[in-house]
């Protein structure tokens, strides 16, 4: 997997992202990063904190955030998106 780091930006104007299990609300910056980093002809596995960590659960965030150093260090590549 590759890890994607980006600025979250405005959280009040979320965009809807379609996924196999339904829809997911993401910030405009997250959607822009996904669109910009997308491979046109092949799949890509990205770890994105705002998507992979349940942002509505303080319990999960408190557990996962301390692990982010390990997550980023185990990624095959770290992508940084600044817009």
C-alpha angles and dihedrals in degrees: 000000000000122000121224122208121188141146110273094216123177110010094184098072102050122178126221117245118197117225134167093266095047131277134334127198114228134171118264089249092054091051091047091050092050092049093046096047095043117122109227097209106028142038124261130198112216130181110211118176095215090056103032095047118060101242092196094060118076089187092058094042091050089052099042104039094067087053095055093093089058092044093052092045092053095049116107088226137006114220119199118198118193097167 
